Each structure stands twice: as C-alpha cells, then as structure tokens.
Amino acid sequence: MGLIALLVGLGCGILLAAVTLGLLGAVLEAHAVVDGAHAVARGAAGVLVIGALLGWGSGLPALETVSGAVGQEALEGPVLSLLLMAALAVPLRVEDSARAGWSSSLLYVPGWMLASTSLVLMVTPGRAPTSSDWVTPVRFSLAVCGGIGGRALGQALQAALSRRAALTWPGTMAYGLLTFICGTAGLVNLWQRGGLWVASDPVLRGGMSGAWLAWTADWLMPRRYARLGAAMTLVAALLLVLAAVKPV
C-alpha cells in the first residue's frame, strides 16, 4: 500500500475518532472532551492536506524520488479530487457557539465521507491509473471549491439540526469561487470555440451549473429556513463532488 493510502487511512481513522469524541463529550457534558475532538480533527486535516499535496504533486519533477512510495498507480483522477476535497472540508476553527452539543460532530462528517470514499477507491484492485490530463486548473479549482462546499455543508447540517446560527463564510467563499470558475471556463470556451459550453462534458457542465443555481437559491431564501438552506447546500455540494470526480 502506498504512502498516500496510509495517510488517507490514518486521516479517516482520526476523523472517525473526532466524531466519536464529540458525541461522547456531548453525552457526558464534558467540554474538555469536545474540545479534544476538535483538536483531533485538526490533526486529521493536517494529515489529509499532506496526502493531497503529495497526490496532486506526485507528477512534478521535484517529487519524482517519492513517486514509488506514493503509490501513484492507485491515484486515479477521482481519487485526487476526493482527497483534496476531504482535506479542505475539515474546519480548522470552530466558533465557541458551535462547540456545545452533539451536533458539533456533524462538522466533520462531510470530510470523513470524502476521505473514506477516496480510500475505498485507492485500495480497490483493478482500477485504471489517472490520465495525464486530469491535473488541470479547472479540475483543481473544482476540487478546492468542492472542499470548501463540504465545509459549508457541515456547518449547514449543524445549524439545521441544532438551530444554531451557521457560519456563512464557507458557503460564500464556495459560491464566489464557483461563480469565478464557471465564468472563466465559459469565457475561455467562448474565445476558443465560439460558445460558452461547446464540447463540454454534460456532467461537468450540469454539475457546475446546478451547484451554482442551488447556492443562488439558498442565498435568496430567508435565513430562518435553516433546514431548507441545509438541503440546498447539500444538493450544491453533491453536484460539485459529481462534477469534480467525473472523468471527461
């Protein structure tokens, strides 16, 4: 098993421990345990970031010496995107108002699910290696946007189930970045092919457009509909993940 698979497996285990500690701390009403869960989650984020950097940079000349340890044959395109999204989906700072209660564990569920999916794909035998044209600015940008969207999803789930105010900046950043990606890709396509979405993959086009529309609807809704907003954020995040991992 390659180095990245070991890092992802370690990150998944640490995130699962963070979720478990958060639930246990809420049941026991032990704030120290809950704070420990958030500290553990930050450690998992660090491990996943290292794995994501090694994965996306494994084809660079500076990392040729570690390509064998990385296990690049298992790094198919979707794995790279899922790994980067998992690394970015873990919040590094939790507001004091969001620490209390079992719902704080929901902050780490999107990152854990993304990391677990990437690990399953990495260890599944018989999967084709990544193509040389997967690592593109659009793919990387979509993975970054999807990771921030996963962080926004965790915040939205917590707000919906605990009726606490959710942090708005992750969703705002993901929405702004997605708007920039869609606009830039459309303009480049228009300049090169004479149309905004000419020759674009339908899943990629539909995922980006659908996620943008879902987030737009979320921003237009009153903030008092927390559960409906969380549902829209869930739809947008899932569409972003689909667009980021779909091979072209």
Wavefront OBJ file of the C-alpha trace (Angstrom):
o trace
v 0.000 0.000 0.000
v 1.338 3.420 -0.951
v 2.205 6.254 1.336
v -0.873 8.261 0.381
v -3.192 5.337 1.131
v -1.629 5.101 4.594
v -2.103 8.840 5.138
v -5.717 8.727 3.977
v -6.450 5.725 6.153
v -4.890 7.499 9.119
v -6.894 10.638 8.377
v -10.142 8.641 8.142
v -9.452 6.966 11.465
v -8.629 10.236 13.182
v -11.767 11.903 11.814
v -13.895 8.998 12.994
v -12.286 9.347 16.421
v -13.098 13.084 16.377
v -16.755 12.391 15.617
v -16.889 9.742 18.349
v -15.237 12.009 20.915
v -17.623 14.827 20.034
v -20.645 12.601 20.584
v -19.196 11.172 23.801
v -18.373 14.634 25.137
v -21.904 15.804 24.419
v -23.436 12.810 26.191
v -21.177 13.238 29.219
v -21.447 17.039 29.057
v -17.652 17.168 29.202
v -16.484 20.266 27.358
v -12.851 19.159 27.600
v -13.664 16.025 25.572
v -15.471 18.100 22.945
v -12.504 20.459 22.705
v -10.262 17.409 22.353
v -12.433 16.207 19.465
v -11.877 19.487 17.621
v -8.129 19.270 18.246
v -8.077 15.709 16.908
v -9.975 16.822 13.805
v -7.373 19.495 13.127
v -4.715 16.793 13.244
v -6.694 14.763 10.703
v -6.924 17.809 8.451
v -3.147 18.158 8.547
v -2.646 14.505 7.592
v -5.121 14.776 4.701
v -3.531 18.006 3.452
v -0.139 16.275 3.271
v -1.690 13.384 1.366
v -3.475 15.755 -1.022
v -0.303 17.718 -1.735
v 1.640 14.512 -2.409
v -1.141 13.222 -4.645
v -1.549 16.326 -6.782
v 2.191 16.938 -6.950
v 3.290 13.334 -7.498
v 3.875 14.039 -11.185
v 6.149 17.003 -10.538
v 9.884 16.557 -11.104
v 10.635 17.631 -7.521
v 8.663 14.656 -6.207
v 9.929 12.001 -8.594
v 12.038 10.465 -5.840
v 8.966 9.704 -3.724
v 6.709 8.558 -6.555
v 7.311 4.934 -5.648
v 6.381 5.460 -2.018
v 3.335 7.448 -3.032
v 1.919 4.549 -4.990
v 0.939 6.624 -7.996
v -0.615 3.660 -9.761
v -3.561 3.902 -7.363
v -4.056 7.634 -7.850
v -6.736 7.727 -10.481
v -8.279 11.099 -11.216
v -11.333 10.924 -8.932
v -9.109 9.917 -6.017
v -7.067 13.095 -6.410
v -10.181 15.279 -6.358
v -11.788 13.434 -3.451
v -8.612 13.619 -1.410
v -8.215 17.367 -1.892
v -11.898 17.960 -1.103
v -11.627 15.861 2.066
v -8.597 17.838 3.222
v -10.380 21.162 2.756
v -13.749 20.037 4.142
v -12.458 19.784 7.720
v -12.878 23.098 9.577
v -9.716 24.241 11.329
v -11.509 26.621 13.683
v -14.851 26.180 15.418
v -16.735 29.097 16.913
v -17.478 28.939 20.633
v -21.217 28.990 19.952
v -20.875 25.853 17.813
v -18.847 23.773 20.255
v -21.589 22.599 22.548
v -23.801 19.631 21.841
v -23.577 16.509 19.739
v -24.245 18.457 16.554
v -20.668 19.761 16.515
v -19.620 16.288 15.330
v -21.544 16.908 12.108
v -18.874 19.407 11.092
v -16.521 16.543 10.268
v -18.933 14.127 8.590
v -18.502 15.509 5.015
v -14.712 15.351 5.258
v -14.816 11.834 6.693
v -17.143 10.616 3.932
v -14.985 12.134 1.181
v -11.801 10.685 2.677
v -13.398 7.255 3.146
v -14.582 7.222 -0.469
v -11.124 8.117 -1.740
v -9.583 5.378 0.420
v -12.025 2.771 -0.917
v -11.176 3.763 -4.485
v -7.450 3.629 -3.763
v -7.459 0.131 -2.326
v -9.929 -1.312 -4.847
v -7.956 -3.570 -7.222
v -8.151 -3.285 -10.974
v -8.795 0.441 -11.224
v -7.147 2.384 -14.039
v -4.448 4.922 -13.143
v -5.060 8.602 -13.577
v -4.681 10.059 -17.047
v -2.006 12.653 -17.626
v -4.553 15.331 -18.490
v -6.545 15.081 -15.255
v -4.479 17.604 -13.300
v -5.788 20.781 -14.897
v -6.594 24.221 -13.445
v -10.334 23.559 -13.794
v -10.134 20.184 -12.037
v -8.012 21.579 -9.241
v -10.285 24.603 -8.833
v -13.391 22.416 -8.736
v -11.816 20.215 -6.065
v -10.946 23.273 -3.967
v -14.484 24.600 -4.417
v -15.961 21.213 -3.526
v -13.843 21.008 -0.373
v -14.989 24.419 0.801
v -18.529 23.396 -0.130
v -18.134 20.308 2.070
v -17.108 22.555 4.939
v -20.200 24.694 4.309
v -22.314 21.526 4.282
v -21.063 20.525 7.730
v -21.902 23.975 9.062
v -25.349 23.857 7.454
v -26.125 20.402 8.858
v -25.167 21.532 12.341
v -27.284 24.670 12.040
v -30.287 22.738 10.757
v -30.245 20.100 13.494
v -29.210 22.274 16.435
v -30.926 25.528 15.439
v -27.696 27.452 15.926
v -26.520 30.128 13.568
v -24.271 28.740 10.844
v -21.069 30.346 9.675
v -21.721 31.962 6.311
v -18.191 32.455 5.020
v -17.547 28.868 3.805
v -20.673 28.924 1.666
v -19.959 32.460 0.483
v -16.409 31.537 -0.490
v -17.533 28.377 -2.298
v -20.259 30.286 -4.137
v -17.876 33.057 -5.165
v -15.202 30.602 -6.305
v -17.742 28.559 -8.253
v -19.019 31.715 -9.948
v -15.455 32.621 -10.900
v -14.755 29.107 -12.236
v -17.973 28.998 -14.287
v -17.375 32.482 -15.691
v -13.732 31.861 -16.531
v -14.372 28.458 -18.122
v -17.270 29.901 -20.136
v -15.217 32.840 -21.398
v -12.281 30.614 -22.359
v -14.646 28.271 -24.187
v -16.285 31.210 -25.937
v -12.910 32.521 -27.060
v -11.604 29.143 -28.233
v -14.756 27.519 -29.666
v -17.248 30.339 -30.133
v -19.697 29.107 -27.474
v -19.912 29.124 -23.693
v -20.245 25.350 -23.232
v -19.277 23.938 -26.626
v -17.671 20.466 -26.382
v -18.016 20.496 -22.576
v -18.821 17.281 -20.752
v -22.551 17.220 -19.847
v -21.910 16.018 -16.290
v -19.261 18.680 -15.721
v -21.473 21.371 -17.205
v -24.590 20.211 -15.389
v -22.817 19.804 -12.052
v -21.306 23.268 -12.106
v -24.497 24.942 -13.298
v -26.722 23.001 -10.907
v -24.489 23.740 -7.917
v -24.431 27.429 -8.795
v -28.223 27.561 -9.104
v -28.732 25.669 -5.822
v -26.452 28.058 -3.943
v -28.143 31.042 -5.561
v -31.493 29.769 -4.349
v -30.039 29.279 -0.883
v -28.837 32.890 -0.708
v -32.221 34.194 -1.865
v -34.144 32.315 0.835
v -34.752 33.889 4.259
v -32.220 32.744 6.868
v -34.956 31.450 9.178
v -35.427 28.382 6.947
v -32.295 26.667 8.219
v -33.278 23.143 7.197
v -34.273 24.156 3.693
v -30.997 26.041 3.363
v -29.085 22.959 4.528
v -30.901 20.878 1.910
v -29.910 23.330 -0.831
v -26.307 23.319 0.395
v -26.364 19.504 0.363
v -27.591 19.487 -3.251
v -24.949 22.023 -4.291
v -22.137 20.137 -2.547
v -23.136 16.797 -4.070
v -23.301 18.324 -7.552
v -19.855 19.840 -7.060
v -18.437 16.490 -5.984
v -20.009 14.834 -9.011
v -18.552 17.449 -11.354
v -15.122 17.215 -9.730
v -14.792 13.421 -9.939
v -16.426 12.768 -13.340
v -13.783 11.867 -15.936
v -14.019 13.846 -19.150
l 1 2 3 4 5 6 7 8 9 10 11 12 13 14 15 16 17 18 19 20 21 22 23 24 25 26 27 28 29 30 31 32 33 34 35 36 37 38 39 40 41 42 43 44 45 46 47 48 49 50 51 52 53 54 55 56 57 58 59 60 61 62 63 64 65 66 67 68 69 70 71 72 73 74 75 76 77 78 79 80 81 82 83 84 85 86 87 88 89 90 91 92 93 94 95 96 97 98 99 100 101 102 103 104 105 106 107 108 109 110 111 112 113 114 115 116 117 118 119 120 121 122 123 124 125 126 127 128 129 130 131 132 133 134 135 136 137 138 139 140 141 142 143 144 145 146 147 148 149 150 151 152 153 154 155 156 157 158 159 160 161 162 163 164 165 166 167 168 169 170 171 172 173 174 175 176 177 178 179 180 181 182 183 184 185 186 187 188 189 190 191 192 193 194 195 196 197 198 199 200 201 202 203 204 205 206 207 208 209 210 211 212 213 214 215 216 217 218 219 220 221 222 223 224 225 226 227 228 229 230 231 232 233 234 235 236 237 238 239 240 241 242 243 244 245 246 247 248
